[in-house]
Amino acid sequence: MLSISVKEFLVWKKNQLSKGGDQQSFAVLLDCLGGVSTCDLNLLNINPEGDLNLKKSLDFLESVWEEHLLKSHPIQYLCGIAFWRNLKLKVTEKVLIPRPETELVVDIVSKIFDNKSQKLFFAELGTGSGAISIALALEYPLSDGIATDIDQDALEVASENYINASKQSNLRFYCGHWWNPLESFKGKLDLVISNPPYIPKHTYEKLPKEVKNFEPKIALLGGEDGLKHISEIIQKAPLFLKEKGWLILENHYDQGEKVKKLLLKNNFTSIEIMNDLSGIGRFTIGRYK
Ligand SMILES: C[S@@+](CC[C@H](N)C(=O)[O-])C[C@H]1O[C@@H](n2cnc3c(N)ncnc32)[C@H](O)[C@@H]1O
């Protein structure tokens, strides 16, 4: 631990933020590498007297901040941590940084299955850091969940996150292409969630540097029209869902109507396009018959 005066620290902080970047990213840096939480910061602003203990030197923190600003390197990857809902998750460049809009998936599930003591059998296809599955496994402690991904490295990050977040053992991790790891669970799932890669090719090429240069292409690119993976997931879903089981998909801002048509074509009912907090039709949900 390094001790410095709070006043010196606050001047340094103002100086760093004047170089660019946003408060939220800076808070992640201070919390994850400096050991100063947002709550600590608020207290320091109210009472800037005395000294403060830091886990890393100001020079080190400054060098990380500059790397973030100069190379558009996401702060979550530089710190190895992302905050999502109430979880603190490990992230590496093998997993997508879980997005705030995706947090709503858990609320959608809670609306559908309002009894938290329910013994749900759920699967998540393409779990990445494990965010969605871990949140659901914690929210429904009696449930049994399977989180899959094509990338074994991503699954290792996800299972480490699960071990850190939970003392339970109601979530398993399987590697493979979409439904393949679930062959032995045909007709048994109450709920399947997926936030698959859905970015159309032409949009992918124009993504901001911080996304295109650092986040895994396999987590983002959804083929020519963005719907390659979503279509495959929907087509095979009836084989794996229980009768009246739910499929919840995240999609690109303008794909809701197309996803709805795919669900209709595959005999889903109760189809709904649900908005994220910006009013964008971000999720399309349906029930198998
Ligand atoms: C958009 S990311 C979502 C990650 C995480 N669920 C989230 O919401 O933050 C899509 C995930 O799907 C995985 N994926 C891509 N292609 C896949 C495939 N063919 N089969 C299974 N998973 C796949 C990627 O490795 C990635 O982790």
The ligand as a Gaussian input file, in Angstrom:
#p B3LYP/6-31G(d) Opt

LIG

0 1
 C      -22.277000     -11.271000     -27.880000
 S      -21.276000     -12.439000     -27.010000
 C      -22.252000     -12.601000     -25.546000
 C      -21.462000     -12.917000     -24.323000
 C      -22.275000     -12.858000     -23.027000
 N      -23.378000     -13.773000     -23.050000
 C      -22.802000     -11.453000     -22.782000
 O      -24.011000     -11.223000     -22.943000
 O      -21.990000     -10.587000     -22.436000
 C      -21.564000     -13.924000     -27.888000
 C      -20.895000     -15.161000     -27.340000
 O      -21.222000     -16.253000     -28.208000
 C      -20.084000     -17.087000     -28.380000
 N      -20.219000     -17.785000     -29.668000
 C      -19.926000     -17.332000     -30.911000
 N      -20.174000     -18.270000     -31.826000
 C      -20.644000     -19.346000     -31.167000
 C      -21.094000     -20.633000     -31.576000
 N      -21.087000     -20.987000     -32.849000
 N      -21.514000     -21.497000     -30.625000
 C      -21.510000     -21.142000     -29.301000
 N      -21.098000     -19.937000     -28.861000
 C      -20.682000     -19.039000     -29.776000
 C      -18.906000     -16.135000     -28.334000
 O      -17.704000     -16.812000     -28.011000
 C      -19.374000     -15.127000     -27.291000
 O      -18.935000     -15.479000     -26.014000

